[in-house]
């Protein structure tokens, strides 16, 4: 079973990133839904160049899922954008943002936002079925019923939860070498 320990590596990785798992469409369609108009090969170094007006997103297929990585970006925290991303399938997203002291987890199916919350405050959940993942949250050590609990960083737990929903383990190695993606204007 996937646990937060499987994601301990991310503590020393990027300070701001979003990884999104999308099922039901291919890489090109996922990038189109993100707003990328000219997808193509992306240089590894371009992925990590911060820009105030745009960010680079890349996509990689893992089984039935397409994983999308956005360094220094957070497009999927917009509920409408994220729900639309899941149209005709399913999507899960996790944001790590060290400078805002918060993160983001969301799960949507066929255009409906089922649940979203800050992994540092899983008590405050929203969505059509906000309690759908409560058992998994508890198993990962994030008690959704404890309104007084505070976590310093629940990113590893949120990534483990995403992996439990999707069956896919995200690794930084998925986004090395030849990358497929494009520019997302903010």
Residue, then its C-alpha position, 0 to 999 in steps of 0.5 A: x500500500x502506498x504511504x507518505x513515506x513513498x513521497x519523502x523524496x519530495x521534501x528536498x525537491x521543488x518548493x512550488x509545483x503542481x502535479x495533476x493526474x488525468x484519466x480519460x484523455x491523451x496528453x495532447x487533449x490534456x494540454x489543450x484543456x490547460x490552454x497550451x496552444x502549441x504543444x511540443x518538445x520542451x527542454x528540461x531546463x525550461x521547465x524550471x525557469x520561473x516566469x511571472x507571466x507564464x509557466x511551462x506544463x509537461x505531460x507524461x503517460x503512465x498507464x491509463x493516466x496522464x500526469x501533468x507537472x507545472x513547476x512554479x504554477x497552480x492552475x488547477x486550484x481554480x475549481x472550475x478549471x479543474x472540474x473541466x479538466x476531468x470532463x469525460x474522465x477523472x482528475x486528481x491534483x496536488x499542489x505544494x507551495x512552501x511560500x504560502x504555507x498551504x497546499x491543495x488536493x482535489x479530486x473530480x470525476x466527469x466535470x464534478x468536483x468531488x472533494x478539495x482541501x488543503x492537506x495542512x487542514x483536511x478538516x475543511x473539505x469542500x465539494x459534492x462528496x467531500x467525505x469520499x476519501x476520509x478513510x484513506x485520509x485517516x489511514x495516511x495520518x490526516x484525520x479529517x474529523x480533527x478540526x484542531x489538528x494542524x500539519x506543517x506539510x501534508x504534501x507527502x500524504x496528499x501525493x500518497x492519497x492521489x496515488x491511492x485514487x489513481x494507482x500511479x506513483x509520481x516520481x520526479x524521474x517521470x519528467x526527465x529527458x525528453x518532455x512533451x508540453x508547452x507554455x501556459x499563459x497566466 
